[in-house]
Every structure is written in structure tokens, then in C-alpha cells.
Amino acid sequence: MSSRASFWATFSTFVVAAIVAFVISGLSFMDLRHLGTPRNALLDGSSEVRVPLPPASDGRLLPEVPVTTTGNFAFMFEDKGEPVRFDPCRAIHYVYNASGQPAGLGNLIQDSVASVSAATGLEFVYDGETDEVATFGRRLFQPDRYGEGFAPVIIGWSNEAATPELAGSITGLGGSNSVTGAYGDQRFLEAGTVVLDTTDITGLLATTQGRALARAVIIHEIGHVVGLAHVDDPTELMNASNTSLTGWGPGDLQGLAILGAGPCEGH
């Protein structure tokens, strides 16, 4: 064997061995791309957890929704002049705690999620029911309950005795966490929560327009989860107080389309 052939044989063996060692160490090729840069970590309770890597992706899961309306909208979080959004190359997994669910609710939860998905171009995947109580103090990572990665969005029920923030005319609460991706300073939304008031929704369902108004409450709160904030405009569903609107306003739709057009981590 010539010295050149011997060199390439040795080099290829070294490369294979390096790749095997890289895989065994638990690192990924995204880590390799950022070799020498520490992966970001988050403080979850008292534990520091490395930010999970995004799964491999070929791009967006659903087509981007064009902006076709104009109106008033606002974002929950902004970073460097841009809204903080979910990664459109990853499905938003969600779970549901049915404890406290009002009678006659039917498929309003799934229908509401579908409405937000259609307005944003973000894909939602239902992972089934959970025994986790929907609260805003939940852990970002719950491997014993949900496996590795960020906890899914949770939708659940409460009342003002258990959740004082639901006192008075507040019928629901919603929001997500703004966190950095695995590398760099780009921020994304993760581990959202929706808490719905059992008593108030039960009262709505008993009225003539009850189901439509209850759905409006639910999509409003999921709107918060994907990044919309309140606006001081009674023609928009994301107004802090709504007594008559049953669907999205023009500004709501504009904001939702923008929120669905965010960057994909790792692309």
C-alpha cells in the first residue's frame, strides 16, 4: 500500500471513530456545528437544564399564512424588535386536563385549537389527557410525565378559589414561556398554559350564544399562548374584555399570521 493510500485509510478510520465517539457522547450534529460554543441552559426550579435540541426538520410543517387584514394587535414578548414565536418547523404538542370540565362542552377545545392553527400556520398535536394541574408555576421540563424535551402546552380548568387570578369577570388565562434556543440568543415560546374558569364557562354555555362565546374565550387564551397580547380595541377579540365577539378581528388575524411566520431553530 502506498503512503498516500495508507494516510487516507488511517484518516477515514479516525473520522469514523470520531463520529462514533461523538454519537456515544450524546451530542448531535447540531452540537458539531456549534463546536466550541456551550449549549444554552435554563433554570427550571432549582435545576439547571440544557436547552433541548430541535428535532431534524425539512422546513415548515404547514404553509405560512399570508397577512390579508390590518388592525390592532400586540405581542406578549418581543426581542430585538421581533415577536417571540413558536418554531413553525416543530409541532406544538398539547395535553388536556378534563377535571372540572363543564357539561356540554363537546369538542370546543379541539375546535379552538384548530382555529388558532389555521390562523397561524402552526401545527398542533394532541398528546391526550394529563393529570397535571394547569398552573403558571409549572415546570418547563417534566421527563417523568412527558419524556424528554419541553413540557407540552397544557389546557385545564380551575375556579377563583383555586386560582385567584380568575376572580371577578376573568374567564380564562393563557400564556407561554419565552426561552432561548439551544444555541445563540434567538428566543422561542415553549410550555404554554391555558386555565379556564369552570363556573364562568358553565354560565356561558347556558346562554343562547353560549357555545360561540365560550369558544371565543378559549381561542382568546390560546391566542395568548402563541404570543398575542391584549389590545385596547373592542373590535378585536384580543381586547381584554369581550362580551359579544365570537371570532377573530382583523388585527387578531394579522398578528396571528405574523406569529406563525417565525424562524425555524437550526435553519
C-alpha positions in Angstrom: 0.0 0.0 0.0 1.4 3.4 -0.9 2.0 6.1 1.8 -0.9 8.2 0.3 -3.3 5.2 0.5 -2.2 4.4 4.0 -2.8 8.0 5.0 -6.3 8.1 3.7 -7.1 4.7 5.3 -5.9 6.0 8.6 -7.7 9.3 8.2 -11.0 7.6 7.3 -10.7 5.3 10.3 -10.1 8.3 12.5 -13.2 10.1 11.1 -15.4 7.0 11.7 -14.0 6.7 15.2 -14.6 10.4 15.9 -18.2 10.1 14.7 -18.9 7.0 16.8 -17.4 8.8 19.9 -19.5 11.9 19.1 -22.7 9.8 19.0 -21.9 7.8 22.1 -21.2 11.0 24.0 -24.9 12.1 23.4 -24.0 15.0 21.2 -25.6 15.7 17.9 -24.6 17.1 14.6 -26.1 20.4 15.6 -23.7 20.4 18.5 -20.9 19.7 16.0 -22.0 22.8 14.0 -21.6 24.8 17.2 -18.4 23.1 18.4 -16.7 25.3 21.0 -19.9 27.1 21.9 -21.7 26.0 25.1 -25.3 24.9 24.7 -27.7 27.3 26.5 -29.2 26.2 29.8 -32.3 27.2 31.7 -33.0 27.3 35.4 -36.1 25.1 35.9 -37.0 25.3 39.6 -33.6 24.7 41.3 -32.2 22.6 38.5 -30.2 23.8 35.5 -31.2 22.0 32.3 -29.5 22.2 28.9 -32.0 23.5 26.3 -33.1 20.6 24.2 -32.0 20.4 20.6 -34.8 20.8 18.0 -35.6 17.6 16.0 -34.4 17.3 12.5 -36.6 19.1 10.1 -37.0 19.8 6.4 -38.8 23.1 7.0 -42.2 24.4 8.0 -44.8 21.8 8.8 -47.7 23.8 7.5 -47.8 26.6 4.8 -47.2 30.1 6.0 -50.5 32.1 6.4 -50.4 35.4 4.4 -51.3 38.6 6.0 -54.5 39.8 4.4 -56.0 42.0 7.1 -54.9 45.1 9.1 -55.9 46.1 12.6 -54.7 46.5 16.1 -52.6 43.8 17.7 -49.8 43.4 20.2 -47.3 40.8 21.2 -46.7 39.2 24.6 -42.9 39.2 24.1 -40.5 41.0 21.8 -36.8 40.6 21.3 -34.7 42.9 19.1 -37.8 44.4 17.6 -39.3 41.0 16.6 -42.0 39.0 18.3 -41.0 35.9 20.2 -42.8 32.9 18.5 -43.1 29.2 18.3 -40.8 27.4 15.9 -43.0 26.6 12.8 -40.8 23.7 11.9 -41.9 21.8 15.1 -45.4 20.7 16.1 -46.8 22.4 19.2 -47.8 19.4 21.4 -50.6 20.0 23.9 -52.3 18.0 26.6 -55.7 18.4 28.3 -56.8 18.0 32.0 -60.5 17.4 31.8 -61.1 17.7 35.6 -63.7 20.4 36.1 -64.8 20.4 32.5 -68.4 21.8 32.2 -71.1 19.6 31.0 -71.9 20.1 27.3 -68.5 21.4 26.3 -68.2 18.9 23.5 -65.4 19.4 21.1 -64.8 23.1 21.9 -61.2 22.6 23.0 -60.1 20.8 19.8 -62.2 23.2 17.6 -60.5 26.2 19.3 -57.0 24.8 18.8 -57.8 24.2 15.1 -58.9 27.8 14.8 -55.5 29.0 16.1 -53.6 26.6 13.9 -55.5 27.8 10.8 -54.8 31.4 11.6 -51.1 31.0 12.4 -50.0 28.1 10.1 -48.6 26.4 13.3 -49.2 22.7 13.6 -50.7 21.4 16.9 -50.6 17.8 18.0 -52.9 16.5 20.8 -51.0 14.1 23.1 -54.1 13.1 25.2 -55.3 13.8 28.7 -53.0 14.5 31.6 -53.2 14.5 35.4 -51.0 17.7 35.6 -52.9 20.6 37.0 -52.8 23.6 34.7 -50.9 26.4 36.5 -48.5 29.1 35.6 -45.9 27.8 38.1 -45.4 24.6 36.2 -42.0 23.1 35.4 -40.6 23.6 31.9 -39.3 20.0 31.9 -41.2 17.1 33.3 -39.4 14.0 32.0 -41.3 11.5 34.3 -44.6 12.7 32.9 -43.9 13.7 29.3 -40.5 12.4 28.4 -37.5 14.5 27.3 -37.8 18.0 26.0 -40.0 20.9 27.0 -43.4 20.1 28.6 -46.3 20.4 26.2 -48.9 23.2 26.3 -51.5 22.3 28.9 -55.2 23.3 28.8 -57.2 22.8 32.0 -59.9 24.1 34.4 -60.0 25.9 37.7 -62.0 28.4 39.6 -61.3 31.6 41.5 -60.9 29.8 44.8 -58.0 27.7 43.5 -56.8 30.4 41.0 -57.4 33.9 42.5 -56.4 35.5 39.1 -59.8 34.2 37.8 -61.7 36.4 40.3 -64.5 38.7 39.0 -65.1 38.8 35.3 -61.8 36.9 34.3 -63.0 33.8 32.5 -59.6 32.4 31.4 -55.8 32.9 31.5 -53.2 32.0 28.9 -49.5 32.4 28.1 -46.2 30.8 27.3 -42.6 31.0 28.4 -40.0 32.9 26.3 -36.8 30.9 26.3 -33.6 30.8 24.3 -33.0 28.1 21.7 -30.2 25.6 22.2 -27.6 27.9 20.8 -27.3 31.7 20.3 -29.7 34.3 21.6 -32.8 33.6 19.4 -35.8 33.2 21.7 -38.8 30.9 21.2 -42.1 30.2 23.0 -42.5 26.9 24.9 -44.5 25.1 27.6 -47.7 27.3 27.4 -50.6 27.2 29.8 -54.4 27.8 29.5 -56.5 27.9 32.6 -60.3 28.2 32.1 -62.9 29.1 34.7 -65.3 26.2 35.1 -68.0 28.4 36.7 -67.9 31.2 34.2 -67.8 28.8 31.1 -70.7 26.8 32.6 -72.7 30.0 32.8 -71.8 31.0 29.2 -72.9 27.5 27.9 -76.3 28.0 29.4 -77.0 31.1 27.3 -78.3 31.5 23.8 -74.9 32.4 22.3 -73.1 30.3 24.9 -71.1 27.9 22.8 -69.9 30.7 20.5 -68.9 32.9 23.4 -67.2 30.0 25.2 -65.2 29.2 22.1 -64.2 32.9 21.9 -62.8 32.7 25.4 -60.8 29.6 24.6 -59.3 30.9 21.3 -58.5 34.2 23.1 -56.5 32.3 25.7 -54.7 30.1 23.1 -54.0 33.4 21.3 -52.0 34.4 24.3 -50.2 31.0 24.2 -49.0 31.7 20.7 -47.9 35.2 21.6 -50.7 37.7 21.2 -51.2 40.3 24.0 -54.3 42.4 24.8 -55.2 45.4 22.8 -57.4 48.3 23.7 -59.9 47.9 20.8 -63.4 46.4 21.2 -63.4 45.3 17.6 -60.6 42.8 18.3 -61.1 39.5 20.1 -57.8 40.1 22.0 -59.4 43.1 23.7 -59.1 42.5 27.5 -62.9 42.5 27.9 -65.2 40.8 25.4 -69.0 40.3 25.7 -70.1 40.0 22.1 -67.4 39.0 19.6 -67.3 35.3 18.7 -64.4 35.3 16.2 -61.1 36.9 15.3 -61.0 40.6 14.4 -58.7 41.9 11.6 -55.9 42.8 13.9 -56.1 39.5 15.6 -55.7 37.7 12.3 -52.8 40.0 11.2 -50.9 39.3 14.5 -51.6 35.6 14.4 -50.2 35.4 10.8 -47.1 37.2 11.8 -46.7 35.0 14.9 -46.8 31.9 12.7 -44.1 33.2 10.3 -41.2 33.0 12.7 -37.8 31.4 12.2 -37.1 27.7 12.5 -34.4 26.8 15.1 -31.5 25.2 13.4 -32.2 26.5 9.9 
